Amino acid sequence: MIRSVVRGTGAALPRRIMKNADFEGMVETSDEWIAQRTGIRQRHIAGDDETTASLGEAAARAALADAGLTPADIDVIVLATSTPNNTFPATAVEIQNRLGMHHGFAFDMQAVCSGFVYAVTTADLYIRGGLARRVLVIGSETFSRILDWSDRSTCVLFGDGAGAVILEAGEGTGGIADRGVLAASLRSDGTHKEKLFVDGGPSTTGTVGHLRMEGREVFKHAVGMITDVIEATFSQAGISADDLDWFVPHQANKRIIDASAKKLGIAEQKVVVTVDLHGNTSAASVPLALSVAVADGRIKKGALVLLEAMGGGFTWGAVLVRW
Ligand code: UT7
C-alpha cells in the first residue's frame, strides 16, 4: 500500500526575540508569572517585512533543501494558518508563487492550532488517493498581528513562526512497522466557540479583529480532549504509549503538555518541548517543534512519533507517524 513518508523538514522564525521581561513595562505581568504558569521564556515576533507568506516560504525552502528537492518536485502545497496575508487569495498560493512554482495547486486550511495536524491528514489522503506524489505541508502564523497588546491574559502567550514538512509517496505493507503516516484522529466541536476566538472577520465586523481567550476554561477542556484523541489514534494503530519514541504536542502551555503526557503514561524524556523558546505559534507549533527535534538528532529515521494539537473551534487531533 501507499504510505505518506516524511522526506524533509524545515523551519523559519522572525528575527526579533521578545523575552518575558520585555512585557513588564507594557502590561501588569512578570517573567516569573509567565514562566511558572506557561513554561514560556521567549517568543519571536514578526517585523514589518515578515509575514505568514514570507515565513512560510522560508520554512518551505528549508524543508526542500533538507529533502534535496526543488519546487518542481512538489505537486501540492497545503498551508495551515489562521493569520493569512490577505482574506483571499489563499496564502498558500502566494507561497507557491514565491517558490516559482506554476504547476500543481495550493490551498489554506483553517483549524487554528490544530491546523498542521489537519493539514498532514489531508496531505496523507491526497497521496494515498494517488492525486499527489509529494505534498509540502506548512504551518505558518503571525499571531502577533491579531493580539490585543493591552490584554495580559493573551498577549504574553503567542509567538510567530513557520514549520514545514514534505510528505512523499512510499511503499508500505500496511503494518505499523511501515514508515509514514500510520493513523490519525481528528475532532471539532463548536460548542465552546466563545472560549477561544477572534472578535472580527470579513462577514461579521469587516475587520480583522483580536484574539480573545478564556484561558482557564480552555485549559479545563484541553487535557481531556487531547488524551481522548490520542487514545483513539493508539487503538487505530494497535499500539500503546510504551511503543512511542517521541511525543510532539502542540506547544501552548508546559502544564498542559505535562498533564497530558502523565495521563497517557508517556515518559517525560520522550516529550519534545519548545514552548519555552517559541511560545504558542498556533499551526506552526508542531512543525517548529518537529524541526528542532529532527535538527538536534532526537527524531531519527524509523522513530515512532505522535503529533497532537488542540485549539480554537474547538478543534483537536492526533497523527501517528513512523519517521
Ligand atoms: O493554543 C490553543 C490552546 N490554548 C491553550 O491551551 C491555553 C490554555 N490556557 C492556559 O494556558 C492558561 O489558562 C493560562 C496560561 C492562559 C492562564 O493560566 P492559569 O493558571 O489558568 O491562570 P488564570 O487564568 O486562572 O489566572 C490566574 C491569575 C488571575 O488573577 P486573579 O483573578 O487570580 O486575581 C489573572 O488575572 O493570573 C492573572 N493573570 C496574570 N498575571 C500576571 C492572567 N494573565 C496574567 C499575566 N501576568 N500575564
Residues whose N, C-alpha, C, O or C-beta is under 5 A from the ligand:
A	BS01	UT7	E28 T29 S30 W33 R37 T38 C113 R152 S153 V156 G215 R216 V218 F219 A252 N253 N280 M310 G311 G312
